[in-house]
Amino acid sequence: MAGLIGIQKYSFRSNYIENTHLLFRRSMTNSSDFRMQNKIISSWLLIVLLVVVGLLQSCQPARSINYAVPKATMVKNRYKSTEFLTGADNVKSYLSLLKGKKVGLVSNQTGLISYDSIYSVYDTISQSQLDIIAHKKMHLVDYFTSKTHVDLTRIFAPEHGFRGTADAGETIIDGRDSKTNLPIISLYGDNKKPKATQLDSLDILVFDIQDVGVRFYTYISTLHYVMEACAEKNLTLLVLDRPNPNGTLVDGPVLEKEFSSFVGMHPIPILHGMTIGEYALMINGEKWLKDGKQCPLKIVACENYTREMPYSLPAKPSPNLPNDQAIKLYPSLCLFEGTPISVGRGTNKQFQIYGSPKQKSHPYTFIPMPNLGAKDPLYNGKECYGEDLSTEPAPQQLELKWLISSYNEWEDKTNFFTPFFTKLAGTKTLQNQIEAGLSEEEIRKSWEIGLAAFKLMRQPYLIYN
């Protein structure tokens, strides 16, 4: 209970700063000349600095191990290892929570578990049997059904489907898993939130999906709706945590409430720097669920993980994020999805290139064609001119230079931004700033207060040092 009180206390403080931030944003939005930002920011930063210093001093005692995370929420580690383990890998810590219960699982192709398989071989030299330990991977569904007595009754799948092969935005229908014959319920399209009847007879729901730490990547929106459904049914949700491959980055404009959608539900920046488990704690602690309800939540943390640890995903999180470079470039290049610029869907360099048929000043060319995850890509069969970023150093921030330069090159600027751009940005301000000719440095400066407020808000929910 003390932990929960601590979270509510932080929520009050973060809301105070958020209100200050909103007041700042209104003054910025109503300003007739965006280039007055630096003067406005200077005065506001001075005010906020005093507020932040006071809050940091009062928050110091809670910034110890686990950062005031409710102890009842964190599943105690029953298996100490010197190796890195995801929450799913740490099976000895949570298997007892599933014993004798009817279990549902929210997952996709990223729900892999690493385990040790022991088998015996005959050594002809020593003429004796030797036990060999092999490190193997399999999907959690297959592990539950073949290696344990877990009573797994149904699977829930997010955008892109259970096997992760569907296009972005493609409607997924319910069905059955071809390998286990378990029923699969789609949590996309018209059924983003599990219905009460779809949770009937379940005793516990497990969530195991690899996220990439970006606000408009919809797996955290699925998490929100799953938590909301569990809160309404008083059903325990067990989150198996996984690393955030963009875990050191907190950057971009903070979403404004009026621009909430499935590609951005909460007042967070584009890069939030949290794992899926930490984000679940924030949803609960900030009472973002419908009617302020809170989900009965359990989290299995990663072992031997730090936010700075490089992490290469063992499986593609979605069809158009094929490798580490695409995952690093995705936060910056995805903003092009709200413009006439292609991000390489329909090529083998998705989210590593960008261009269009009109940008002929660029020497690099590519031709989008239908492929896995892009049945009808933008500029299908047409030659596009642009830039190849596949070998560039991975960005260490949300980069705007490619977006700004493309806008400046575009002949008819009135049709460059689509309404979807505002949903992705989470604010109308970014489009206005680019149209007004602000530099990237000036735009980034306008994010500072919002990012400072968010970092304070997220502090009590961070699991990892």
URRA-V8600 format. One line per field, one symbol per residue. phi: phi as a letter, one per 40 degrees, with the letter a starting at -180 (. if undefined). A space follows every 50 residues. Layout:
BEGIN
phi->???
END
This chain:
BEGIN
phi->.cccccccccdcccccccccccccccccccccbcccddcccdccccccdc ccdccccccddccbdgfgcdcccccccbacbcccbcdccccccbcccbcg bcbbbcaaccccbcacbbbbbcccccfacbcbbbcbbacddccdcbbbbc ccbabbbcdggccgbcccgccbccabcccbgccbbcbagcbcbdcdccbd gcbabbbabcbbgbdcccccccddcccccccccfbcbbcccbcccbccbb ahccccdcbcaccibbcbcdbbgbccccccccdcccfccdggcbccbbbb ccbfbbccccbcccaccadbbcaccccccddccccccbacccbgdgbcbd fbbaiaccccccccbabcbdacgacacdgdgbcbbabcbcbcdccbaccb ccccccccccccccbccbdccccccgaccdccccccgccccccccccdcc ccccccccdcbccbc
END
